[in-house]
Amino acid sequence: MGLAIAGPSGLLAWGENEQLLGKHQTRIAKLTEQRDALRNRVKLLDPDHADPDLVGEQLRQNFNVVHPDEVVLILEPQDE
């Protein structure tokens, strides 16, 4: 009878277990959202069907590449 109330899966631990379950479910939802976003980016960068906009964005960001018809403006930081 004592384990049913104070044991690791007893009535006293039930509230704590529910709280932990809620935290884990929230974390799982966030991780699932991140995974889906990454899966989408991988799909868009698939060599057989790459999204031209994303490929251009990645080239600009990683290799400082621009199109010949683009103009690059370098702004000096202003002191405040």
MIDOSE-1310 file (N, C-alpha, C; in nm, 2 decimals, decimal comma, always signed):
residues 80
mgla	+0,08/-0,12/+0,00/+0,00/+0,00/+0,00/+0,09/+0,13/+0,00; +0,20/+0,12/+0,07/+0,29/+0,24/+0,08/+0,35/+0,27/-0,06; +0,38/+0,17/-0,14/+0,44/+0,20/-0,27/+0,34/+0,26/-0,36; +0,21/+0,22/-0,34/+0,11/+0,28/-0,43/+0,10/+0,43/-0,41
iagp	+0,13/+0,48/-0,29/+0,12/+0,62/-0,27/+0,26/+0,69/-0,28; +0,36/+0,64/-0,23/+0,49/+0,71/-0,22/+0,60/+0,64/-0,32; +0,56/+0,54/-0,39/+0,66/+0,47/-0,48/+0,69/+0,56/-0,60; +0,79/+0,51/-0,68/+0,83/+0,58/-0,80/+0,72/+0,61/-0,90
sgll	+0,62/+0,52/-0,90/+0,50/+0,54/-0,99/+0,37/+0,55/-0,91; +0,39/+0,60/-0,79/+0,27/+0,61/-0,70/+0,20/+0,75/-0,72; +0,10/+0,77/-0,64/+0,02/+0,89/-0,65/+0,10/+1,02/-0,63; +0,20/+1,02/-0,54/+0,28/+1,14/-0,52/+0,37/+1,17/-0,63
awge	+0,41/+1,07/-0,71/+0,50/+1,10/-0,82/+0,42/+1,13/-0,95; +0,29/+1,11/-0,95/+0,21/+1,12/-1,07/+0,22/+1,27/-1,12; +0,20/+1,37/-1,03/+0,21/+1,51/-1,07/+0,34/+1,54/-1,13; +0,45/+1,50/-1,07/+0,58/+1,52/-1,12/+0,60/+1,46/-1,26
neql	+0,55/+1,34/-1,27/+0,56/+1,27/-1,40/+0,48/+1,34/-1,51; +0,37/+1,39/-1,48/+0,29/+1,47/-1,57/+0,36/+1,59/-1,62; +0,42/+1,66/-1,52/+0,50/+1,78/-1,55/+0,61/+1,75/-1,64; +0,69/+1,65/-1,61/+0,80/+1,61/-1,70/+0,75/+1,57/-1,84
lgkh	+0,64/+1,50/-1,84/+0,58/+1,46/-1,97/+0,55/+1,59/-2,06; +0,49/+1,69/-1,99/+0,46/+1,81/-2,06/+0,59/+1,88/-2,12; +0,69/+1,88/-2,03/+0,82/+1,94/-2,08/+0,88/+1,87/-2,20; +0,87/+1,73/-2,19/+0,93/+1,65/-2,29/+0,85/+1,67/-2,42
qtri	+0,72/+1,68/-2,41/+0,63/+1,69/-2,53/+0,66/+1,83/-2,60; +0,68/+1,93/-2,52/+0,71/+2,06/-2,57/+0,85/+2,06/-2,64; +0,94/+2,00/-2,58/+1,08/+1,98/-2,65/+1,07/+1,90/-2,77; +0,99/+1,80/-2,77/+0,97/+1,71/-2,89/+0,91/+1,79/-3,00
aklt	+0,81/+1,88/-2,97/+0,74/+1,96/-3,07/+0,84/+2,06/-3,13; +0,93/+2,12/-3,05/+1,03/+2,22/-3,10/+1,13/+2,14/-3,19; +1,18/+2,03/-3,15/+1,27/+1,95/-3,23/+1,21/+1,90/-3,36; +1,09/+1,86/-3,35/+1,02/+1,82/-3,47/+1,01/+1,93/-3,57
eqrd	+0,98/+2,05/-3,53/+0,97/+2,17/-3,61/+1,11/+2,20/-3,67; +1,21/+2,19/-3,59/+1,35/+2,22/-3,65/+1,39/+2,11/-3,75; +1,35/+1,99/-3,72/+1,38/+1,88/-3,81/+1,31/+1,90/-3,95; +1,18/+1,94/-3,94/+1,11/+1,96/-4,06/+1,17/+2,07/-4,14
alrn	+1,21/+2,18/-4,08/+1,27/+2,29/-4,15/+1,40/+2,25/-4,22; +1,48/+2,17/-4,14/+1,61/+2,12/-4,20/+1,58/+2,03/-4,32; +1,48/+1,94/-4,30/+1,45/+1,85/-4,41/+1,41/+1,92/-4,53; +1,33/+2,03/-4,51/+1,29/+2,11/-4,63/+1,41/+2,18/-4,70
rvkl	+1,50/+2,23/-4,62/+1,62/+2,29/-4,68/+1,71/+2,19/-4,76; +1,72/+2,07/-4,70/+1,79/+1,96/-4,77/+1,72/+1,93/-4,90; +1,59/+1,92/-4,90/+1,51/+1,89/-5,02/+1,53/+2,00/-5,12; +1,54/+2,12/-5,08/+1,56/+2,23/-5,17/+1,70/+2,24/-5,23
ldpd	+1,79/+2,18/-5,16/+1,93/+2,17/-5,21/+1,97/+2,04/-5,28; +1,87/+1,96/-5,30/+1,89/+1,83/-5,37/+1,96/+1,86/-5,51; +2,07/+1,80/-5,54/+2,14/+1,83/-5,66/+2,06/+1,80/-5,79; +1,97/+1,71/-5,78/+1,89/+1,68/-5,90/+1,78/+1,78/-5,92
hadp	+1,73/+1,85/-5,82/+1,62/+1,94/-5,83/+1,64/+2,06/-5,73; +1,76/+2,12/-5,74/+1,79/+2,23/-5,65/+1,71/+2,36/-5,68; +1,67/+2,43/-5,57/+1,59/+2,55/-5,59/+1,70/+2,66/-5,62; +1,68/+2,73/-5,73/+1,78/+2,83/-5,78/+1,80/+2,94/-5,68
dlvg	+1,69/+2,98/-5,62/+1,70/+3,09/-5,52/+1,78/+3,06/-5,40; +1,76/+2,94/-5,35/+1,83/+2,89/-5,23/+1,98/+2,87/-5,26; +2,00/+2,81/-5,38/+2,14/+2,79/-5,42/+2,21/+2,93/-5,43; +2,15/+3,03/-5,50/+2,21/+3,16/-5,51/+2,23/+3,22/-5,37
eqlr	+2,14/+3,20/-5,28/+2,16/+3,26/-5,14/+2,28/+3,19/-5,07; +2,29/+3,06/-5,09/+2,40/+2,99/-5,03/+2,54/+3,03/-5,09; +2,54/+3,05/-5,22/+2,66/+3,10/-5,29/+2,70/+3,23/-5,24; +2,61/+3,32/-5,23/+2,64/+3,46/-5,18/+2,69/+3,46/-5,03
qnfn	+2,62/+3,38/-4,95/+2,65/+3,38/-4,81/+2,79/+3,31/-4,78; +2,81/+3,20/-4,85/+2,93/+3,12/-4,82/+3,05/+3,15/-4,90; +3,04/+3,20/-5,02/+3,15/+3,22/-5,11/+3,16/+3,37/-5,16; +3,08/+3,46/-5,11/+3,08/+3,60/-5,15/+3,07/+3,61/-5,30
vvhp	+2,99/+3,53/-5,36/+2,97/+3,53/-5,51/+2,85/+3,62/-5,54; +2,86/+3,70/-5,65/+2,75/+3,79/-5,69/+2,74/+3,77/-5,84; +2,62/+3,80/-5,90/+2,59/+3,80/-6,04/+2,66/+3,92/-6,10; +2,70/+3,91/-6,23/+2,77/+4,02/-6,30/+2,68/+4,15/-6,30
devv	+2,55/+4,14/-6,30/+2,47/+4,26/-6,31/+2,43/+4,31/-6,17; +2,48/+4,26/-6,07/+2,45/+4,31/-5,93/+2,55/+4,42/-5,89; +2,50/+4,51/-5,80/+2,58/+4,61/-5,75/+2,60/+4,58/-5,60; +2,72/+4,59/-5,55/+2,74/+4,57/-5,40/+2,78/+4,70/-5,34
lile	+2,71/+4,74/-5,24/+2,73/+4,86/-5,16/+2,79/+4,82/-5,03; +2,90/+4,88/-5,00/+2,97/+4,85/-4,87/+2,94/+4,97/-4,78; +2,87/+4,96/-4,67/+2,84/+5,07/-4,58/+2,93/+5,06/-4,46; +2,99/+5,17/-4,43/+3,08/+5,18/-4,32/+2,99/+5,20/-4,19
pqde	+3,02/+5,14/-4,08/+2,94/+5,15/-3,96/+2,95/+5,30/-3,91; +2,83/+5,35/-3,87/+2,83/+5,49/-3,82/+2,84/+5,48/-3,67; +2,93/+5,58/-3,62/+2,94/+5,59/-3,47/+2,82/+5,67/-3,42; +2,77/+5,63/-3,31/+2,65/+5,70/-3,25/+2,69/+5,77/-3,12
